[in-house]
């Protein structure tokens, strides 16, 4: 009977060890995925800021052209 308990304990220990090793591998994979996702997120944020700046430049240029057109139209109407 004692031998059976020892054998069961060893079997449980092996199962726990196997599950622990599997969990460790999964943590490693998830950690790597998280690091990759964080790098992707940082790149997307930089890209978004760059696009936002470019859009603002275009909007400012459009506003300048509209103001010049208004000035030209008012000068044409004075003639």
HELIX and SHEET records of a PDB file:
HELIX    1   1 UNK A    2  UNK A   78  1                                  77    
END                                                                             
